[in-house]
Amino acid sequence: MKNSILILTLATGLGTSAQMKDLKYPETRKDNTVDTYFGTPVPDPYRWLEDDRSAETAAWVTAQNAVTDAYLAQIPFRDAIKKRLEELWNYERISAPFNEGGYTYYYKNNGLQNQSVLYRKDKNGTEEVFLDPNTFSKDGTTSLSGVRFTKKGELAAYMISEGGSDWGKILLMDAITKKPLGETIENVKFSGMAWKGSDGFYYSTYDTPEGSLLSAKTDQHKLYYHKLGTPRKDDTVIFGGSEKNRYVGGYLTEDERFLIITAANSTSGRKLYIKDLTKANSPIVAMVDNYDNNSFVIDNQGSTLYIQTDYKAPNNRVVTVDAAAPQQANWKDLIPETENVLSASDGGGYIFATYMKDAISQVKQYDYSGKLVREIALPGIGTVSGFGGKKEENTIYYSFTNYISPGTIYSFEVTSGTSAIYQKPKIGFNSDDYTSEQVFYTSKDGTKVPMIITYKKGLKRDGKNPTILYGYGGFNVSLTPAFSLSNAVWMENGGIYAVPNLRGGGEYGRKWHDAGTKLKKQNVFDDFIAAAQYLIGNKYTSSDFLGIRGGSNGGLLVGAAMAQRPKLFKVALPAVGVMDMLRYHKFTAGAGWAYDYGTADDSKEMFEYIKAYSPVQSLKKGTHYPATLVTTGDHDDRVVPAHSFKFAATLQESQASPAPVLIRIETNAGHGAGKSTAQTIAEQADVLAFTLFNMKAPLPPKGE
């Protein structure tokens, strides 16, 4: 299919951003709010936008969306982009299967369903729907966020999220008859579900906060046990009633012998506890009694525990210890640390060590004595995930993807080590026409940073290629190659997609992460800016055709980069960003991000450092900023939309150029998880249309 028609109007001059230079933004009221940090007054004139329950904020949202909708409606190829996205999206997607109680379960989406449906097959191969989230709400914005079965598979607990909120509810059902048990646990947040037999299960949540459920601070997480047939008010607090932690989780080993409890006050570093459930009134025993490292129990064999940890191993290792004396002093190496970052999983009676070398996956299979069984031959260069399952299963599954290859699921026979395609998507995108290359560029302080650049074969490096530079750089998150339908449409139209692996991420272990945190956070922005300079210097693109994109912590990245180097970029696309760094820790579970950011209350030095890069505070009136489309959701209770509201209002006031500053606020949407297919396609079409329109990108030669 010849998709260059999507930007035909750019070549024929049927629309330019200059024609919209008289764009009128809604008036945003300013008040006299001022905070004082270590003797320094900081005005916060848009503080009132933090009130997500006020009629004034709601009216502001409506007015801003009206301006944004009117602008986007004038882009002549917007509908063509949306149509192409729908064409690509409309293919059957099936997840890896998993076995529970004599049934084989799997998720399936016929293409444009708003939510994937959970199906199952019995031993005769008869297929039926088990849970269909599309029936949970009329608009498809209520999602299924998790399902857990009892060990025998006769009961199921499932969690749903409404409107994209992190708050959800747990419902219970008879998994054989599919009849509900009539028990619902409301207001559950950041929780797993771990059955103990068929009598009850463990879950985690916060006390319901005062004020807005979507923005009020939540900072004491607790682990509960719910016994079937009893009211929620009688649920037992297992952990967190006396010791305050922002994040508490609980899960069981496969044999249900041990309850494993994790407790953390930030997104990095956690305590680790164990309780022997085979012994009545057994104590909760500390395995790790500090927040200095990250460890979790992978599995057990009898009393021997298998643990992944970065304790004395920044790139992770696997250790063993006897549950009778599980403290760190007794840990022994099973799979030692290497120069590459390790992520371990278990399935089929083996341990699988997935290593990341320059953001690319490698996998090795070990037995429980630590003996290397084999290095697994992968389908290509990219990202794998999976390699997990029950001990008795001889066949497990994994997925493979990269920037030009849609995710394909493979079966893996653990004894023979052979892989076979289980499900390959049939999609109207020819991967053979595209290529990815990995480069290493030099950041401001001399650090070498990897970046993968993906584009259509035959690209001319003439500085005129529309380019999206995407980044994250935080929270130990690794950006590894993955296929995106939105990026596919972008590249079909001559676009380049570039992803640098910035400091603050997890691509090179804890040291790489720490090099982009607190008083070293500027390294992340420097790495991102240096990536842009590399692309320009090597004529992949130029400032006139360069857009930057990122979400959440990546939204902060975009906001900081455009504030520091406004002339370097043509388009900025910050999504659900952390934009007011002086106040991020005042909302929901935001205080848990302090490991990466620090807070403005920590010290005068930290306050001044954060204020210097905080997007809301670092914008300067009278500056020519890039064309900007801010995106957020009204139900985002991870990074509250007030961050984006205040940033957009400040940027509209500060903008000196005719380039548009718009905010697109999705209703009944949160931080991203659970968003309906219709919402996702509409948003992606708007983002691509806005970007191409403001770049005024040249049309590819006819016939390409």
RONUNU-858988 format. One record per residue (C-alpha): residue in one letter; x, y, z. Coordinates in steps of 0.1 Angstrom, whole numbers, always signed. Layout:
N
(voti a, (X, Y, Z))
...
This chain:
704
(voti m, (+0, +0, +0))
(voti k, (+13, +34, -9))
(voti n, (+10, +54, +23))
(voti s, (+27, +86, +13))
(voti i, (-9, +98, +5))
(voti l, (-12, +106, +42))
(voti i, (+8, +137, +39))
(voti l, (-2, +147, +4))
(voti t, (-17, +179, +17))
(voti l, (+17, +190, +30))
(voti a, (+31, +190, -5))
(voti t, (+1, +207, -20))
(voti g, (+1, +235, +6))
(voti l, (-34, +229, +18))
(voti g, (-25, +237, +54))
(voti t, (+4, +252, +74))
(voti s, (+7, +261, +110))
(voti a, (+12, +297, +100))
(voti q, (-25, +298, +90))
(voti m, (-33, +291, +126))
(voti k, (-10, +318, +141))
(voti d, (-41, +337, +155))
(voti l, (-48, +307, +178))
(voti k, (-65, +320, +209))
(voti y, (-61, +301, +241))
(voti p, (-86, +300, +269))
(voti e, (-78, +326, +296))
(voti t, (-63, +308, +326))
(voti r, (-68, +327, +359))
(voti k, (-37, +334, +380))
(voti d, (-38, +337, +418))
(voti n, (-14, +350, +443))
(voti t, (-2, +316, +458))
(voti v, (+35, +317, +468))
(voti d, (+55, +290, +485))
(voti t, (+88, +297, +503))
(voti y, (+116, +272, +501))
(voti f, (+147, +279, +523))
(voti g, (+140, +316, +521))
(voti t, (+132, +317, +484))
(voti p, (+97, +326, +474))
(voti v, (+83, +306, +445))
(voti p, (+50, +318, +429))
(voti d, (+25, +292, +419))
(voti p, (-3, +311, +402))
(voti y, (-20, +281, +387))
(voti r, (-22, +262, +420))
(voti w, (-60, +261, +417))
(voti l, (-57, +237, +387))
(voti e, (-46, +210, +412))
(voti d, (-82, +208, +424))
(voti d, (-96, +180, +402))
(voti r, (-130, +182, +418))
(voti s, (-137, +219, +412))
(voti a, (-161, +232, +386))
(voti e, (-135, +259, +375))
(voti t, (-110, +232, +367))
(voti a, (-136, +212, +348))
(voti a, (-145, +243, +328))
(voti w, (-108, +249, +320))
(voti v, (-104, +213, +308))
(voti t, (-135, +217, +285))
(voti a, (-122, +250, +271))
(voti q, (-87, +237, +264))
(voti n, (-100, +206, +247))
(voti a, (-123, +227, +225))
(voti v, (-93, +248, +213))
(voti t, (-73, +216, +207))
(voti d, (-101, +198, +189))
(voti a, (-106, +228, +166))
(voti y, (-69, +230, +158))
(voti l, (-66, +193, +151))
(voti a, (-98, +193, +130))
(voti q, (-81, +217, +105))
(voti i, (-53, +193, +97))
(voti p, (-64, +178, +64))
(voti f, (-47, +144, +67))
(voti r, (-57, +137, +103))
(voti d, (-85, +114, +92))
(voti a, (-62, +96, +68))
(voti i, (-37, +89, +95))
(voti k, (-65, +76, +118))
(voti k, (-78, +53, +90))
(voti r, (-43, +39, +84))
(voti l, (-39, +32, +121))
(voti e, (-72, +14, +122))
(voti e, (-62, -7, +92))
(voti l, (-29, -17, +108))
(voti w, (-45, -22, +142))
(voti n, (-72, -45, +128))
(voti y, (-54, -79, +132))
(voti e, (-60, -108, +156))
(voti r, (-38, -108, +187))
(voti i, (-34, -138, +209))
(voti s, (-14, -140, +241))
(voti a, (+7, -169, +253))
(voti p, (-15, -195, +269))
(voti f, (-14, -206, +306))
(voti n, (-30, -236, +322))
(voti e, (-52, -235, +352))
(voti g, (-74, -264, +366))
(voti g, (-77, -284, +334))
(voti y, (-83, -254, +312))
(voti t, (-60, -235, +289))
(voti y, (-65, -198, +291))
(voti y, (-54, -170, +268))
(voti y, (-62, -134, +258))
(voti k, (-75, -126, +224))
(voti n, (-84, -94, +206))
(voti n, (-100, -96, +171))
(voti g, (-83, -64, +161))
(voti l, (-103, -33, +171))
(voti q, (-120, -45, +203))
(voti n, (-114, -20, +230))
(voti q, (-102, -46, +255))
(voti s, (-87, -80, +250))
(voti v, (-110, -109, +260))
(voti l, (-99, -138, +282))
(voti y, (-108, -171, +266))
(voti r, (-103, -207, +276))
(voti k, (-103, -242, +261))
(voti d, (-111, -274, +278))
(voti k, (-93, -307, +273))
(voti n, (-114, -313, +242))
(voti g, (-104, -280, +226))
(voti t, (-138, -264, +230))
(voti e, (-134, -226, +232))
(voti e, (-155, -203, +253))
(voti v, (-152, -167, +267))
(voti f, (-142, -166, +303))
(voti l, (-142, -129, +309))
(voti d, (-150, -101, +284))
(voti p, (-140, -67, +297))
(voti n, (-158, -51, +268))
(voti t, (-190, -59, +286))
(voti f, (-179, -41, +318))
(voti s, (-187, -6, +305))
(voti k, (-204, +9, +274))
(voti d, (-174, +29, +263))
(voti g, (-148, +3, +268))
(voti t, (-128, +22, +294))
(voti t, (-132, -4, +322))
(voti s, (-103, -28, +319))
(voti l, (-93, -62, +333))
(voti s, (-61, -55, +352))
(voti g, (-53, -90, +366))
(voti v, (-66, -125, +372))
(voti r, (-54, -150, +397))
(voti f, (-66, -186, +401))
(voti t, (-64, -210, +431))
(voti k, (-38, -237, +428))
(voti k, (-65, -262, +416))
(voti g, (-81, -236, +393))
(voti e, (-116, -239, +408))
(voti l, (-118, -202, +419))
(voti a, (-106, -169, +404))
(voti a, (-101, -134, +417))
(voti y, (-100, -107, +391))
(voti m, (-93, -70, +393))
(voti i, (-109, -43, +372))
(voti s, (-99, -6, +366))
(voti e, (-125, +20, +357))
(voti g, (-115, +50, +335))
(voti g, (-78, +41, +337))
(voti s, (-75, +47, +375))
(voti d, (-49, +29, +396))
(voti w, (-77, +24, +421))
(voti g, (-96, -8, +412))
(voti k, (-119, -35, +427))
(voti i, (-114, -72, +432))
(voti l, (-143, -95, +422))
(voti l, (-145, -133, +429))
(voti m, (-160, -161, +408))
(voti d, (-164, -198, +406))
(voti a, (-140, -206, +377))
(voti i, (-157, -238, +367))
(voti t, (-193, -224, +364))
(voti k, (-182, -188, +358))
(voti k, (-207, -177, +384))
(voti p, (-198, -147, +407))
(voti l, (-193, -154, +443))
(voti g, (-210, -121, +453))
(voti e, (-179, -107, +470))
(voti t, (-163, -75, +459))
(voti i, (-134, -56, +475))
(voti e, (-135, -19, +466))
(voti n, (-108, +7, +465))
(voti v, (-77, -15, +459))
(voti k, (-45, +1, +446))
(voti f, (-11, -13, +436))
(voti s, (-21, -49, +445))
(voti g, (-14, -84, +435))
(voti m, (-38, -113, +444))
(voti a, (-23, -144, +460))
(voti w, (-46, -173, +469))
(voti k, (-39, -196, +499))
(voti g, (-57, -228, +491))
(voti s, (-93, -220, +483))
(voti d, (-101, -204, +516))
(voti g, (-89, -168, +509))
(voti f, (-63, -146, +494))
(voti y, (-38, -118, +501))
(voti y, (-40, -84, +486))
(voti s, (-26, -49, +492))
(voti t, (-41, -14, +494))
(voti y, (-41, +19, +511))
(voti d, (-66, +34, +535))
(voti t, (-91, +54, +515))
(voti p, (-76, +89, +515))
(voti e, (-94, +121, +526))
(voti g, (-103, +144, +497))
(voti s, (-100, +134, +461))
(voti l, (-95, +97, +455))
(voti l, (-75, +106, +423))
(voti s, (-50, +131, +438))
(voti a, (-49, +128, +476))
(voti k, (-17, +115, +491))
(voti t, (-14, +78, +498))
(voti d, (+16, +67, +518))
(voti q, (+8, +38, +540))
(voti h, (+3, +5, +521))
(voti k, (-9, -26, +539))
(voti l, (-10, -63, +531))
(voti y, (-44, -79, +539))
(voti y, (-58, -114, +540))
(voti h, (-94, -119, +530))
(voti k, (-112, -150, +540))
(voti l, (-140, -161, +517))
(voti g, (-175, -156, +530))
(voti t, (-165, -128, +555))
(voti p, (-171, -91, +552))
(voti r, (-142, -69, +541))
(voti k, (-141, -51, +574))
(voti d, (-130, -83, +590))
(voti d, (-100, -87, +567))
(voti t, (-67, -92, +586))
(voti v, (-38, -68, +583))
(voti i, (-8, -91, +577))
(voti f, (+18, -64, +573))
(voti g, (+19, -26, +574))
(voti g, (-3, -19, +603))
(voti s, (+25, -5, +625))
(voti e, (+54, +0, +601))
(voti k, (+48, +26, +575))
(voti n, (+57, +17, +539))
(voti r, (+44, +33, +507))
(voti y, (+45, +0, +488))
(voti v, (+38, -34, +503))
(voti g, (+33, -66, +483))
(voti g, (+27, -102, +491))
(voti y, (+30, -134, +470))
(voti l, (+33, -172, +476))
(voti t, (+58, -197, +464))
(voti e, (+43, -221, +439))
(voti d, (+40, -248, +465))
(voti e, (+22, -223, +488))
(voti r, (+46, -230, +516))
(voti f, (+60, -195, +520))
(voti l, (+44, -161, +520))
(voti i, (+69, -136, +506))
(voti i, (+64, -99, +516))
(voti t, (+81, -69, +501))
(voti a, (+81, -34, +517))
(voti a, (+94, -2, +502))
(voti n, (+92, +35, +507))
(voti s, (+105, +44, +472))
(voti t, (+106, +28, +438))
(voti s, (+141, +15, +444))
(voti g, (+152, -4, +474))
(voti r, (+129, -28, +494))
(voti k, (+128, -49, +526))
(voti l, (+121, -86, +522))
(voti y, (+103, -109, +546))
(voti i, (+92, -145, +547))
(voti k, (+65, -165, +566))
(voti d, (+62, -202, +567))
(voti l, (+25, -210, +561))
(voti t, (+29, -247, +570))
(voti k, (+35, -238, +606))
(voti a, (+7, -224, +628))
(voti n, (+14, -189, +641))
(voti s, (+48, -188, +624))
(voti p, (+65, -154, +627))
(voti i, (+72, -130, +598))
(voti v, (+110, -132, +594))
(voti a, (+132, -105, +579))
(voti m, (+154, -116, +551))
(voti v, (+165, -81, +542))
(voti d, (+159, -54, +569))
(voti n, (+169, -23, +550))
(voti y, (+160, -4, +518))
(voti d, (+195, -5, +504))
(voti n, (+190, -30, +475))
(voti n, (+164, -48, +455))
(voti s, (+157, -85, +460))
(voti f, (+128, -109, +454))
(voti v, (+123, -147, +458))
(voti i, (+121, -164, +424))
(voti d, (+112, -199, +436))
(voti n, (+119, -225, +463))
(voti q, (+127, -262, +464))
(voti g, (+118, -274, +498))
(voti s, (+134, -250, +523))
(voti t, (+159, -237, +497))
(voti l, (+150, -203, +484))
(voti y, (+162, -189, +451))
(voti i, (+165, -151, +451))
(voti q, (+174, -125, +425))
(voti t, (+192, -96, +440))
(voti d, (+214, -65, +433))
(voti y, (+229, -69, +468))
(voti k, (+267, -67, +462))
(voti a, (+258, -71, +425))
(voti p, (+247, -39, +407))
(voti n, (+239, -60, +376))
(voti n, (+220, -86, +396))
(voti r, (+228, -122, +405))
(voti v, (+208, -153, +417))
(voti v, (+216, -166, +452))
(voti t, (+203, -194, +474))
(voti v, (+196, -196, +511))
(voti d, (+179, -219, +535))
(voti a, (+146, -205, +548))
(voti a, (+156, -214, +584))
(voti a, (+183, -187, +583))
(voti p, (+174, -165, +553))
(voti q, (+193, -133, +561))
(voti q, (+218, -118, +535))
(voti a, (+248, -130, +554))
(voti n, (+239, -166, +545))
(voti w, (+233, -160, +508))
(voti k, (+254, -180, +483))
(voti d, (+259, -174, +446))
(voti l, (+240, -197, +422))
(voti i, (+243, -175, +391))
(voti p, (+270, -149, +397))
(voti e, (+269, -114, +385))
(voti t, (+282, -106, +350))
(voti e, (+289, -75, +330))
(voti n, (+254, -76, +316))
(voti v, (+221, -69, +336))
(voti l, (+203, -101, +346))
(voti s, (+165, -107, +349))
(voti a, (+156, -142, +362))
(voti s, (+125, -163, +358))
(voti d, (+115, -199, +364))
(voti g, (+94, -224, +345))
(voti g, (+94, -261, +336))
(voti g, (+118, -269, +365))
(voti y, (+146, -245, +353))
(voti i, (+158, -210, +359))
(voti f, (+160, -187, +329))
(voti a, (+185, -159, +330))
(voti t, (+176, -131, +305))
(voti y, (+206, -108, +301))
(voti m, (+206, -73, +285))
(voti k, (+236, -64, +265))
(voti d, (+234, -29, +251))
(voti a, (+196, -31, +255))
(voti i, (+194, -64, +235))
(voti s, (+182, -97, +250))
(voti q, (+203, -128, +255))
(voti v, (+189, -159, +274))
(voti k, (+206, -187, +292))
(voti q, (+189, -218, +308))
(voti y, (+202, -231, +342))
(voti d, (+191, -260, +363))
(voti y, (+185, -256, +401))
(voti s, (+221, -265, +409))
(voti g, (+234, -235, +389))
(voti k, (+246, -256, +360))
(voti l, (+243, -240, +326))
(voti v, (+220, -261, +304))
(voti r, (+222, -240, +272))
(voti e, (+223, -206, +257))
(voti i, (+190, -202, +239))
(voti a, (+190, -194, +202))
(voti l, (+167, -164, +197))
(voti p, (+148, -155, +166))
(voti g, (+167, -123, +160))
(voti i, (+182, -92, +176))
(voti g, (+156, -76, +199))
(voti t, (+137, -81, +231))
(voti v, (+123, -113, +246))
(voti s, (+99, -117, +275))
(voti g, (+83, -147, +291))
(voti f, (+102, -179, +299))
(voti g, (+79, -185, +329))
(voti g, (+55, -213, +339))
(voti k, (+47, -240, +364))
(voti k, (+74, -265, +374))
(voti e, (+57, -295, +358))
(voti e, (+52, -279, +324))
(voti n, (+75, -291, +297))
(voti t, (+64, -264, +273))
(voti i, (+66, -227, +282))
(voti y, (+64, -196, +261))
(voti y, (+82, -164, +252))
(voti s, (+76, -135, +229))
(voti f, (+101, -117, +206))
(voti t, (+99, -82, +192))
(voti n, (+120, -53, +179))
(voti y, (+113, -19, +164))
(voti i, (+103, -34, +130))
(voti s, (+89, -68, +140))
(voti p, (+55, -72, +156))
(voti g, (+55, -94, +187))
(voti t, (+56, -131, +179))
(voti i, (+50, -158, +205))
(voti y, (+72, -189, +205))
(voti s, (+67, -222, +224))
(voti f, (+99, -236, +240))
(voti e, (+105, -272, +250))
(voti v, (+125, -270, +282))
(voti t, (+141, -305, +277))
(voti s, (+152, -303, +241))
(voti g, (+156, -265, +240))
(voti t, (+137, -262, +207))
(voti s, (+116, -232, +198))
(voti a, (+86, -230, +175))
(voti i, (+63, -202, +164))
(voti y, (+31, -204, +184))
(voti q, (+14, -172, +171))
(voti k, (+27, -148, +145))
(voti p, (+5, -118, +138))
(voti k, (-8, -112, +103))
(voti i, (-3, -75, +99))
(voti g, (-2, -52, +69))
(voti f, (+33, -39, +75))
(voti n, (+63, -52, +56))
(voti s, (+92, -54, +81))
(voti d, (+116, -62, +53))
(voti d, (+114, -26, +41))
(voti y, (+128, -12, +73))
(voti t, (+160, -14, +93))
(voti s, (+174, -5, +127))
(voti e, (+210, +4, +135))
(voti q, (+226, +9, +169))
(voti v, (+250, +37, +174))
(voti f, (+270, +50, +204))
(voti y, (+273, +87, +208))
(voti t, (+291, +109, +233))
(voti s, (+271, +129, +260))
(voti k, (+282, +162, +275))
(voti d, (+305, +147, +301))
(voti g, (+321, +122, +277))
(voti t, (+298, +92, +286))
(voti k, (+291, +68, +257))
(voti v, (+253, +63, +253))
(voti p, (+237, +38, +229))
(voti m, (+208, +47, +206))
(voti i, (+188, +26, +181))
(voti i, (+177, +44, +150))
(voti t, (+149, +29, +129))
(voti y, (+138, +39, +94))
(voti k, (+128, +28, +59))
(voti k, (+156, +14, +38))
(voti g, (+170, +37, +13))
(voti l, (+168, +67, +36))
(voti k, (+187, +98, +24))
(voti r, (+207, +116, +51))
(voti d, (+199, +151, +39))
(voti g, (+187, +166, +72))
(voti k, (+151, +167, +60))
(voti n, (+137, +135, +75))
(voti p, (+109, +139, +100))
(voti t, (+122, +123, +132))
(voti i, (+108, +115, +166))
(voti l, (+134, +112, +194))
(voti y, (+118, +91, +222))
(voti g, (+133, +89, +257))
(voti y, (+126, +80, +294))
(voti g, (+157, +79, +315))
(voti g, (+146, +70, +350))
(voti f, (+134, +45, +376))
(voti n, (+157, +18, +364))
(voti v, (+134, +13, +334))
(voti s, (+151, -1, +303))
(voti l, (+140, +9, +268))
(voti t, (+145, -22, +248))
(voti p, (+134, -27, +211))
(voti a, (+96, -31, +208))
(voti f, (+72, -28, +179))
(voti s, (+46, +0, +178))
(voti l, (+18, +4, +153))
(voti s, (+20, +42, +157))
(voti n, (+57, +41, +149))
(voti a, (+49, +19, +119))
(voti v, (+27, +46, +104))
(voti w, (+53, +72, +112))
(voti m, (+80, +53, +94))
(voti e, (+57, +45, +64))
(voti n, (+56, +82, +58))
(voti g, (+94, +86, +58))
(voti g, (+98, +91, +95))
(voti i, (+128, +82, +116))
(voti y, (+123, +68, +151))
(voti a, (+152, +71, +175))
(voti v, (+155, +57, +210))
(voti p, (+186, +65, +232))
(voti n, (+192, +45, +264))
(voti l, (+197, +74, +287))
(voti r, (+212, +73, +322))
(voti g, (+186, +69, +349))
(voti g, (+174, +37, +331))
(voti g, (+183, +1, +339))
(voti e, (+202, -8, +307))
(voti y, (+235, -11, +325))
(voti g, (+224, -19, +360))
(voti r, (+222, +1, +392))
(voti k, (+252, +23, +385))
(voti w, (+236, +35, +353))
(voti h, (+204, +41, +371))
(voti d, (+220, +60, +399))
(voti a, (+239, +82, +374))
(voti g, (+206, +98, +365))
(voti t, (+191, +104, +399))
(voti k, (+188, +133, +424))
(voti l, (+217, +157, +420))
(voti k, (+228, +138, +388))
(voti k, (+194, +141, +371))
(voti q, (+208, +167, +346))
(voti n, (+228, +138, +331))
(voti v, (+196, +125, +317))
(voti f, (+187, +157, +300))
(voti d, (+222, +161, +287))
(voti d, (+221, +126, +272))
(voti f, (+189, +133, +255))
(voti i, (+201, +167, +241))
(voti a, (+233, +150, +229))
(voti a, (+212, +123, +211))
(voti a, (+194, +151, +192))
(voti q, (+227, +167, +183))
(voti y, (+240, +134, +170))
(voti l, (+210, +130, +148))
(voti i, (+214, +165, +134))
(voti g, (+252, +163, +131))
(voti n, (+250, +131, +111))
(voti k, (+222, +145, +89))
(voti y, (+195, +121, +98))
(voti t, (+174, +152, +104))
(voti s, (+176, +188, +114))
(voti s, (+160, +210, +141))
(voti d, (+132, +218, +116))
(voti f, (+122, +182, +114))
(voti l, (+130, +170, +149))
(voti g, (+103, +161, +175))
(voti i, (+108, +148, +210))
(voti r, (+85, +125, +228))
(voti g, (+82, +108, +262))
(voti g, (+56, +99, +288))
(voti s, (+55, +101, +326))
(voti n, (+92, +105, +337))
(voti g, (+97, +108, +299))
(voti g, (+72, +137, +299))
(voti l, (+95, +154, +325))
(voti l, (+124, +147, +301))
(voti v, (+106, +164, +272))
(voti g, (+96, +194, +293))
(voti a, (+131, +199, +307))
(voti a, (+148, +195, +273))
(voti m, (+125, +219, +255))
(voti a, (+129, +244, +283))
(voti q, (+167, +242, +282))
(voti r, (+172, +240, +244))
(voti p, (+140, +254, +229))
(voti k, (+155, +261, +194))
(voti l, (+168, +225, +191))
(voti f, (+134, +210, +185))
(voti k, (+105, +217, +162))
(voti v, (+79, +197, +180))
(voti a, (+75, +186, +217))
(voti l, (+52, +158, +228))
(voti p, (+51, +155, +266))
(voti a, (+26, +128, +278))
(voti v, (+14, +124, +314))
(voti g, (+45, +142, +326))
(voti v, (+59, +150, +360))
(voti m, (+61, +187, +354))
(voti d, (+59, +205, +387))
(voti m, (+89, +190, +404))
(voti l, (+86, +211, +435))
(voti r, (+53, +195, +444))
(voti y, (+52, +160, +428))
(voti h, (+56, +144, +462))
(voti k, (+24, +160, +475))
(voti f, (+1, +138, +454))
(voti t, (-10, +102, +455))
(voti a, (+21, +79, +458))
(voti g, (+44, +105, +444))
(voti a, (+66, +107, +475))
(voti g, (+78, +72, +465))
(voti w, (+97, +87, +436))
(voti a, (+121, +104, +458))
(voti y, (+149, +79, +452))
(voti d, (+151, +92, +416))
(voti y, (+143, +128, +422))
(voti g, (+149, +139, +458))
(voti t, (+124, +165, +469))
(voti a, (+124, +203, +472))
(voti d, (+120, +199, +510))
(voti d, (+152, +178, +514))
(voti s, (+178, +207, +515))
(voti k, (+185, +241, +500))
(voti e, (+209, +224, +475))
(voti m, (+183, +199, +464))
(voti f, (+156, +226, +461))
(voti e, (+177, +248, +439))
(voti y, (+188, +219, +417))
(voti i, (+153, +207, +412))
(voti k, (+139, +241, +406))
(voti a, (+165, +247, +379))
(voti y, (+151, +219, +357))
(voti s, (+115, +216, +368))
(voti p, (+95, +223, +336))
(voti v, (+68, +245, +352))
(voti q, (+93, +267, +370))
(voti s, (+120, +268, +342))
(voti l, (+99, +282, +314))
(voti k, (+107, +318, +305))
(voti k, (+82, +343, +292))
(voti g, (+90, +356, +257))
(voti t, (+108, +325, +246))
(voti h, (+102, +308, +212))
(voti y, (+93, +273, +222))
(voti p, (+86, +243, +199))
(voti a, (+50, +235, +187))
(voti t, (+38, +215, +217))
(voti l, (+10, +190, +222))
(voti v, (+6, +180, +259))
(voti t, (-14, +148, +265))
(voti t, (-29, +136, +298))
(voti g, (-59, +118, +312))
(voti d, (-85, +132, +336))
(voti h, (-83, +99, +357))
(voti d, (-45, +98, +359))
(voti d, (-39, +91, +396))
(voti r, (-3, +81, +391))
(voti v, (+10, +114, +377))
(voti v, (-20, +137, +384))
(voti p, (-31, +158, +354))
(voti a, (-25, +190, +374))
(voti h, (+12, +186, +363))
(voti s, (+2, +188, +327))
(voti f, (-25, +215, +333))
(voti k, (+0, +238, +350))
(voti f, (+27, +232, +324))
(voti a, (+3, +239, +295))
(voti a, (-10, +271, +312))
(voti t, (+25, +284, +319))
(voti l, (+37, +275, +284))
(voti q, (+8, +292, +267))
(voti e, (+16, +323, +287))
(voti s, (+53, +321, +279))
(voti q, (+52, +312, +242))
(voti a, (+66, +340, +220))
(voti s, (+64, +322, +187))
(voti p, (+33, +314, +166))
(voti a, (+39, +277, +172))
(voti p, (+9, +262, +189))
(voti v, (+8, +251, +226))
(voti l, (-21, +227, +230))
(voti i, (-32, +202, +256))
(voti r, (-53, +171, +248))
(voti i, (-71, +158, +279))
(voti e, (-86, +123, +275))
(voti t, (-117, +117, +296))
(voti n, (-121, +84, +314))
(voti a, (-84, +77, +309))
(voti g, (-55, +73, +334))
(voti h, (-18, +70, +331))
(voti g, (-21, +47, +301))
(voti a, (-29, +12, +313))
(voti g, (-63, -1, +303))
(voti k, (-69, +26, +278))
(voti s, (-94, +15, +251))
(voti t, (-83, +7, +216))
(voti a, (-106, +35, +203))
(voti q, (-90, +60, +227))
(voti t, (-55, +49, +218))
(voti i, (-60, +51, +180))
(voti a, (-76, +85, +183))
(voti e, (-48, +99, +205))
(voti q, (-20, +84, +183))
(voti a, (-36, +98, +151))
(voti d, (-38, +133, +167))
(voti v, (-1, +131, +179))
(voti l, (+12, +121, +145))
(voti a, (-10, +146, +126))
(voti f, (+1, +174, +149))
(voti t, (+38, +165, +145))
(voti l, (+38, +162, +107))
(voti f, (+17, +193, +103))
(voti n, (+40, +214, +123))
(voti m, (+71, +200, +107))
(voti k, (+57, +207, +72))
(voti a, (+75, +175, +62))
(voti p, (+82, +171, +25))
(voti l, (+63, +144, +6))
(voti p, (+82, +113, -4))
(voti p, (+87, +110, -42))
(voti k, (+56, +97, -60))
(voti g, (+56, +59, -61))
(voti e, (+78, +53, -30))
